[in-house]
Each structure stands twice: as structure tokens, then as C-alpha cells.
């Protein structure tokens, strides 16, 4: 009998980095107003603890000077001020994280719905998301203790845990295990695409920052242009989310 030829089945491929970036930019541009609105709601809420903290700091400086001869009261007031300022800092981080979460929920809802309601809805997901973030960070740090390379390897393996959380409703270790399973056998493909968008965004920010290299950093132009660069950086943030979301969808289809 003639020897049967083995047919080699090629592994499904992920969308190319160029197509991922092009698709992410187009989707971002089409829904820029909605992304900006959701993120701005989060930014507006962060202003509350930021303003309160600034006022407390100002009051602290004034009162401490007046209590210069009363060391006991001065120390007590300083301790209270530190506690209140730390609370303001935590509140600032809380709302900033929720703004980031709002962008995920907007994608999950297919870019429909009221942006303020979407931002408010992030409250229901916050603690589960926060716990997932803590878990992934701890695991990555533990791997990084072995050497930098293991930390990099597993940061890629865990990179889609947040997508499994928002789009599949998985939490904690289930989301992390799902991410590992998705990336398995596609680590290099995913890593390469990470590098592409990282380099692309870095080059873009470097280009729009070029004017800052030719002026005095304390000049009015430098301050204004620096603020513009930060605003642009803020606005293009969802591009990365959309880029990785498409990779996630590719992996979900492949791993069915």
C-alpha cells in the first residue's frame, strides 16, 4: 500500500498588526466623541478630590504656621492632614480607574447608551476589577522576581484577563486562566503585536513633542504645547484598548 501523506494543518493566524492598528484607529475616530465623553466624566469626578486636596494643603500650610509655637497641636493637625490628603488621593485614583473602565463598557455596549450612565455603571464592576488588577500585578511581580524575562512572558499571558472580565464576565483567577489559555501557542504573535503598537504610539508622541525640544521648558509656549500633548495622549488612549480587543476577539474565535 502506498504510504499515506500526512497533511499539515496550518495554525490560524491573528489579524496583522497593520490591519489591527488601522481598524483600531478607524473605530476610535468614528466613536471619538463617545470615548471622550465617558473619559471626561471620570476626569470631572477626579477634580473633586483634587480640588479638596489642594484646599486642604493650602489650609494646612496656613494653620501650621500659626501653630508654630504649639508643637503638640501642630503634629496632630499634620497627621490629620496627611490622612485627609491620602483619602483624596485614593478618591482620585478611584475615579480615574472608573474612567478607564468606562471605555471598556462603552465597547461592550457597542458604543450605544448615555455616557454618564455608562460611567455610573462602572461602580458595579469596580471591586471585582480592582481585585483582578491586584492579582495580575502580584503574579507578574512574583514572576519578575525570578528575572525580568519571566515577568515579561507572563505579563503577555495575563494581558487579556481584563477583556475576559468585561466581555465574558469572568472574575479573579478564572479571568487570568482564560487569558493564559487564549495566549497559549500564540505568545510570540501577541508579543509582536504588543511591540508594534507600543512603538507606533511612542513615535507618534515623540513627533508631536518635537516643538518642545527647541524652546525653553519654562516658556509659555512649552507649557501650552505640553498641555496639548497631554490632551492628545488622553484622547488617543482608547486606540490601544481597541487594538488589543481585536486580538482578543481573534483568539476567542481561534480557541473555540
C-alpha positions as a Markdown table, in Angstrom:
| # | Residue | x | y | z |
|---|---|---|---|---|
| 1 | Unk | 0.0 | 0.0 | 0.0 |
| 2 | Unk | 1.3 | 3.4 | -0.8 |
| 3 | Unk | 2.3 | 5.4 | 2.2 |
| 4 | Unk | -0.3 | 8.0 | 3.2 |
| 5 | Unk | 0.8 | 11.5 | 3.1 |
| 6 | Unk | 0.4 | 13.5 | 6.3 |
| 7 | Unk | -1.5 | 16.7 | 5.7 |
| 8 | Unk | -0.1 | 19.5 | 7.8 |
| 9 | Unk | -2.8 | 21.8 | 9.1 |
| 10 | Unk | -1.6 | 25.4 | 9.3 |
| 11 | Unk | -2.3 | 27.2 | 12.6 |
| 12 | Unk | -4.9 | 30.0 | 12.3 |
| 13 | Unk | -3.3 | 33.4 | 12.2 |
| 14 | Unk | -4.1 | 36.6 | 14.0 |
| 15 | Unk | -5.0 | 39.8 | 12.2 |
| 16 | Unk | -1.9 | 41.5 | 11.0 |
| 17 | Unk | -0.5 | 44.3 | 13.2 |
| 18 | Unk | -1.1 | 46.9 | 10.4 |
| 19 | Unk | -4.8 | 45.8 | 10.0 |
| 20 | Unk | -5.2 | 45.9 | 13.8 |
| 21 | Unk | -3.9 | 49.4 | 14.0 |
| 22 | Unk | -5.8 | 50.6 | 11.0 |
| 23 | Unk | -9.1 | 49.1 | 12.4 |
| 24 | Unk | -8.5 | 50.5 | 15.9 |
| 25 | Unk | -7.8 | 54.0 | 14.6 |
| 26 | Unk | -10.9 | 53.9 | 12.4 |
| 27 | Unk | -13.2 | 52.7 | 15.2 |
| 28 | Unk | -11.7 | 55.2 | 17.6 |
| 29 | Unk | -12.2 | 58.1 | 15.2 |
| 30 | Unk | -15.8 | 57.0 | 14.5 |
| 31 | Unk | -16.6 | 56.9 | 18.2 |
| 32 | Unk | -14.2 | 59.6 | 19.4 |
| 33 | Unk | -17.0 | 61.8 | 20.9 |
| 34 | Unk | -18.4 | 58.9 | 23.0 |
| 35 | Unk | -15.0 | 57.8 | 24.2 |
| 36 | Unk | -14.1 | 61.4 | 25.1 |
| 37 | Unk | -17.4 | 61.9 | 26.9 |
| 38 | Unk | -17.0 | 58.8 | 29.0 |
| 39 | Unk | -13.4 | 59.6 | 29.9 |
| 40 | Unk | -14.3 | 63.2 | 30.7 |
| 41 | Unk | -17.0 | 62.2 | 33.1 |
| 42 | Unk | -14.3 | 60.3 | 35.0 |
| 43 | Unk | -11.9 | 63.2 | 34.8 |
| 44 | Unk | -14.6 | 65.6 | 36.1 |
| 45 | Unk | -15.1 | 63.4 | 39.1 |
| 46 | Unk | -11.4 | 63.2 | 39.8 |
| 47 | Unk | -11.4 | 67.0 | 40.0 |
| 48 | Unk | -13.4 | 66.8 | 43.2 |
| 49 | Unk | -10.7 | 65.1 | 45.4 |
| 50 | Unk | -8.0 | 67.0 | 43.5 |
| 51 | Unk | -9.6 | 70.4 | 44.5 |
| 52 | Unk | -10.4 | 69.2 | 48.0 |
| 53 | Unk | -6.8 | 68.0 | 48.4 |
| 54 | Unk | -5.4 | 71.3 | 47.1 |
| 55 | Unk | -7.6 | 73.3 | 49.5 |
| 56 | Unk | -6.6 | 71.1 | 52.4 |
| 57 | Unk | -2.9 | 71.6 | 51.6 |
| 58 | Unk | -3.4 | 75.3 | 51.5 |
| 59 | Unk | -5.2 | 75.3 | 54.8 |
| 60 | Unk | -2.5 | 73.1 | 56.2 |
| 61 | Unk | 0.3 | 75.5 | 55.3 |
| 62 | Unk | -1.6 | 78.5 | 56.9 |
| 63 | Unk | -2.5 | 76.7 | 60.1 |
| 64 | Unk | 0.8 | 75.0 | 60.7 |
| 65 | Unk | 2.5 | 78.5 | 60.5 |
| 66 | Unk | 0.0 | 79.8 | 63.1 |
| 67 | Unk | 0.6 | 76.8 | 65.4 |
| 68 | Unk | 4.3 | 77.3 | 65.2 |
| 69 | Unk | 4.7 | 77.6 | 69.0 |
| 70 | Unk | 2.2 | 74.8 | 69.7 |
| 71 | Unk | 4.1 | 71.7 | 68.7 |
| 72 | Unk | 1.5 | 69.2 | 70.0 |
| 73 | Unk | -1.4 | 70.7 | 68.0 |
| 74 | Unk | 0.9 | 71.2 | 65.0 |
| 75 | Unk | 1.8 | 67.5 | 65.0 |
| 76 | Unk | -1.9 | 66.4 | 65.5 |
| 77 | Unk | -3.0 | 68.7 | 62.7 |
| 78 | Unk | -0.3 | 67.4 | 60.4 |
| 79 | Unk | -1.3 | 63.8 | 61.0 |
| 80 | Unk | -5.0 | 64.6 | 60.3 |
| 81 | Unk | -4.0 | 66.5 | 57.1 |
| 82 | Unk | -1.9 | 63.6 | 55.9 |
| 83 | Unk | -4.9 | 61.2 | 56.4 |
| 84 | Unk | -7.3 | 63.5 | 54.6 |
| 85 | Unk | -4.9 | 64.1 | 51.7 |
| 86 | Unk | -4.3 | 60.4 | 51.4 |
| 87 | Unk | -8.1 | 59.9 | 51.3 |
| 88 | Unk | -8.3 | 62.5 | 48.5 |
| 89 | Unk | -5.5 | 60.7 | 46.6 |
| 90 | Unk | -7.4 | 57.4 | 46.9 |
| 91 | Unk | -10.6 | 59.0 | 45.7 |
| 92 | Unk | -8.7 | 60.5 | 42.7 |
| 93 | Unk | -7.3 | 57.0 | 41.8 |
| 94 | Unk | -10.8 | 55.5 | 42.2 |
| 95 | Unk | -12.5 | 57.8 | 39.7 |
| 96 | Unk | -9.5 | 57.6 | 37.3 |
| 97 | Unk | -9.8 | 53.8 | 37.2 |
| 98 | Unk | -13.5 | 54.0 | 36.7 |
| 99 | Unk | -13.0 | 56.4 | 33.7 |
| 100 | Unk | -10.7 | 53.7 | 32.2 |
| 101 | Unk | -13.4 | 51.0 | 32.9 |
| 102 | Unk | -16.0 | 53.2 | 31.2 |
| 103 | Unk | -14.1 | 52.9 | 27.9 |
| 104 | Unk | -14.4 | 49.1 | 28.2 |
| 105 | Unk | -18.1 | 49.3 | 29.0 |
| 106 | Unk | -18.7 | 51.6 | 26.0 |
| 107 | Unk | -17.1 | 49.0 | 23.7 |
| 108 | Unk | -19.1 | 46.2 | 25.4 |
| 109 | Unk | -22.3 | 48.1 | 24.7 |
| 110 | Unk | -21.3 | 48.6 | 21.1 |
| 111 | Unk | -20.9 | 52.3 | 21.5 |
| 112 | Unk | -24.5 | 52.9 | 22.4 |
| 113 | Unk | -26.1 | 54.4 | 25.5 |
| 114 | Unk | -25.7 | 57.5 | 27.6 |
| 115 | Unk | -22.1 | 58.1 | 28.5 |
| 116 | Unk | -22.8 | 59.4 | 32.1 |
| 117 | Unk | -24.9 | 56.3 | 32.8 |
| 118 | Unk | -22.1 | 54.1 | 31.4 |
| 119 | Unk | -19.7 | 55.8 | 33.7 |
| 120 | Unk | -22.0 | 55.4 | 36.7 |
| 121 | Unk | -22.4 | 51.7 | 35.8 |
| 122 | Unk | -18.6 | 51.2 | 36.3 |
| 123 | Unk | -19.3 | 51.4 | 40.1 |
| 124 | Unk | -20.9 | 47.9 | 39.9 |
| 125 | Unk | -17.7 | 46.4 | 38.4 |
| 126 | Unk | -15.1 | 48.3 | 40.4 |
| 127 | Unk | -14.2 | 46.0 | 43.2 |
| 128 | Unk | -14.1 | 42.9 | 41.1 |
| 129 | Unk | -11.9 | 44.7 | 38.5 |
| 130 | Unk | -9.7 | 46.1 | 41.3 |
| 131 | Unk | -9.2 | 42.6 | 42.8 |
| 132 | Unk | -8.4 | 41.2 | 39.3 |
| 133 | Unk | -5.8 | 44.0 | 38.8 |
| 134 | Unk | -4.2 | 43.3 | 42.2 |
| 135 | Unk | -4.0 | 39.6 | 41.4 |
| 136 | Unk | -2.4 | 40.0 | 38.0 |
| 137 | Unk | 0.0 | 42.6 | 39.3 |
| 138 | Unk | 1.1 | 40.3 | 42.2 |
| 139 | Unk | 1.6 | 37.4 | 39.8 |
| 140 | Unk | 3.6 | 39.4 | 37.4 |
| 141 | Unk | 5.8 | 40.8 | 40.2 |
| 142 | Unk | 6.4 | 37.3 | 41.6 |
| 143 | Unk | 7.5 | 36.1 | 38.1 |
| 144 | Unk | 9.6 | 39.2 | 37.7 |
| 145 | Unk | 11.5 | 38.3 | 40.9 |
| 146 | Unk | 12.9 | 35.3 | 39.1 |
| 147 | Unk | 14.2 | 37.6 | 36.4 |
| 148 | Unk | 12.9 | 40.3 | 34.1 |
| 149 | Unk | 12.2 | 37.8 | 31.3 |
| 150 | Unk | 9.6 | 35.6 | 33.2 |
| 151 | Unk | 7.9 | 38.9 | 34.2 |
| 152 | Unk | 7.6 | 39.9 | 30.5 |
| 153 | Unk | 6.4 | 36.4 | 29.4 |
| 154 | Unk | 3.6 | 36.2 | 32.0 |
| 155 | Unk | 2.6 | 39.8 | 31.6 |
| 156 | Unk | 1.7 | 38.8 | 28.0 |
| 157 | Unk | -0.1 | 35.7 | 29.2 |
| 158 | Unk | -2.2 | 37.7 | 31.6 |
| 159 | Unk | -2.8 | 40.6 | 29.3 |
| 160 | Unk | -6.3 | 39.6 | 28.2 |
| 161 | Unk | -7.6 | 38.9 | 31.7 |
| 162 | Unk | -9.3 | 42.3 | 31.8 |
| 163 | Unk | -11.0 | 41.5 | 28.4 |
| 164 | Unk | -12.2 | 38.2 | 29.8 |
| 165 | Unk | -13.6 | 40.1 | 32.8 |
| 166 | Unk | -15.6 | 42.7 | 30.8 |
| 167 | Unk | -16.6 | 40.6 | 27.8 |
| 168 | Unk | -17.1 | 37.1 | 29.3 |
| 169 | Unk | -18.0 | 38.0 | 32.9 |
| 170 | Unk | -15.1 | 36.1 | 34.4 |
| 171 | Unk | -13.5 | 37.3 | 37.6 |
| 172 | Unk | -10.3 | 36.7 | 39.6 |
| 173 | Unk | -8.4 | 33.5 | 38.8 |
| 174 | Unk | -11.0 | 32.4 | 36.1 |
| 175 | Unk | -10.2 | 35.5 | 34.1 |
| 176 | Unk | -6.5 | 35.0 | 34.5 |
| 177 | Unk | -6.6 | 31.3 | 33.5 |
| 178 | Unk | -8.8 | 32.3 | 30.5 |
| 179 | Unk | -6.2 | 34.8 | 29.4 |
| 180 | Unk | -3.4 | 32.2 | 29.7 |
| 181 | Unk | -5.4 | 29.8 | 27.7 |
| 182 | Unk | -6.1 | 32.3 | 24.9 |
| 183 | Unk | -2.5 | 33.3 | 24.6 |
| 184 | Unk | -1.2 | 29.7 | 24.7 |
| 185 | Unk | 0.6 | 28.8 | 21.4 |
| 186 | Unk | 0.2 | 32.5 | 20.3 |
| 187 | Unk | 2.6 | 34.1 | 22.7 |
| 188 | Unk | 5.1 | 35.3 | 20.0 |
| 189 | Unk | 2.3 | 36.6 | 17.7 |
| 190 | Unk | 0.7 | 38.5 | 20.6 |
| 191 | Unk | 4.1 | 39.8 | 21.8 |
| 192 | Unk | 5.0 | 41.1 | 18.4 |
| 193 | Unk | 1.7 | 43.0 | 18.1 |
| 194 | Unk | 2.3 | 44.5 | 21.5 |
| 195 | Unk | 5.7 | 45.8 | 20.3 |
| 196 | Unk | 4.2 | 47.2 | 17.1 |
| 197 | Unk | 1.5 | 49.4 | 18.9 |
| 198 | Unk | 4.0 | 50.4 | 21.6 |
| 199 | Unk | 6.5 | 51.6 | 19.0 |
| 200 | Unk | 3.8 | 53.3 | 16.9 |
| 201 | Unk | 2.3 | 55.3 | 19.8 |
| 202 | Unk | 5.8 | 56.2 | 21.1 |
| 203 | Unk | 6.9 | 57.5 | 17.7 |
| 204 | Unk | 3.6 | 59.5 | 17.4 |
| 205 | Unk | 4.0 | 61.1 | 20.8 |
| 206 | Unk | 7.7 | 61.9 | 20.0 |
| 207 | Unk | 6.7 | 63.6 | 16.7 |
| 208 | Unk | 4.1 | 65.8 | 18.3 |
| 209 | Unk | 6.5 | 66.6 | 21.1 |
| 210 | Unk | 9.3 | 67.8 | 18.7 |
| 211 | Unk | 8.5 | 71.6 | 19.2 |
| 212 | Unk | 9.2 | 71.2 | 22.9 |
| 213 | Unk | 12.9 | 70.3 | 22.2 |
| 214 | Unk | 13.5 | 73.7 | 20.6 |
| 215 | Unk | 12.1 | 76.0 | 23.3 |
| 216 | Unk | 12.7 | 76.9 | 26.9 |
| 217 | Unk | 10.9 | 74.4 | 29.0 |
| 218 | Unk | 9.7 | 77.2 | 31.3 |
| 219 | Unk | 8.3 | 79.3 | 28.4 |
| 220 | Unk | 4.6 | 79.9 | 27.9 |
| 221 | Unk | 4.7 | 78.0 | 24.6 |
| 222 | Unk | 6.3 | 75.0 | 26.2 |
| 223 | Unk | 3.6 | 74.9 | 28.9 |
| 224 | Unk | 0.8 | 75.3 | 26.4 |
| 225 | Unk | 2.2 | 72.8 | 23.9 |
| 226 | Unk | 3.0 | 70.4 | 26.7 |
| 227 | Unk | -0.7 | 70.6 | 27.8 |
| 228 | Unk | -1.8 | 70.0 | 24.2 |
| 229 | Unk | 0.4 | 66.8 | 24.0 |
| 230 | Unk | -1.1 | 65.6 | 27.2 |
| 231 | Unk | -4.6 | 66.2 | 25.9 |
| 232 | Unk | -3.8 | 64.3 | 22.7 |
| 233 | Unk | -2.3 | 61.5 | 24.7 |
| 234 | Unk | -5.5 | 61.4 | 26.8 |
| 235 | Unk | -7.7 | 61.3 | 23.6 |
| 236 | Unk | -5.8 | 58.5 | 21.8 |
| 237 | Unk | -5.8 | 56.2 | 24.8 |
| 238 | Unk | -8.8 | 54.1 | 23.6 |
| 239 | Unk | -6.8 | 53.1 | 20.4 |
| 240 | Unk | -4.7 | 50.7 | 22.5 |
| 241 | Unk | -7.9 | 49.2 | 24.0 |
| 242 | Unk | -9.5 | 48.7 | 20.6 |
| 243 | Unk | -6.3 | 47.3 | 19.2 |
| 244 | Unk | -6.0 | 44.6 | 21.9 |
| 245 | Unk | -9.7 | 44.0 | 21.8 |
| 246 | Unk | -9.4 | 42.8 | 18.2 |
| 247 | Unk | -6.6 | 40.5 | 19.2 |
| 248 | Unk | -8.7 | 39.2 | 22.0 |
| 249 | Unk | -11.6 | 38.5 | 19.6 |
| 250 | Unk | -9.3 | 36.7 | 17.2 |
| 251 | Unk | -8.0 | 34.5 | 20.0 |
| 252 | Unk | -11.6 | 33.7 | 21.2 |
| 253 | Unk | -12.6 | 32.6 | 17.7 |
| 254 | Unk | -9.4 | 30.5 | 17.3 |
| 255 | Unk | -9.8 | 28.8 | 20.7 |
| 256 | Unk | -13.5 | 27.9 | 20.2 |
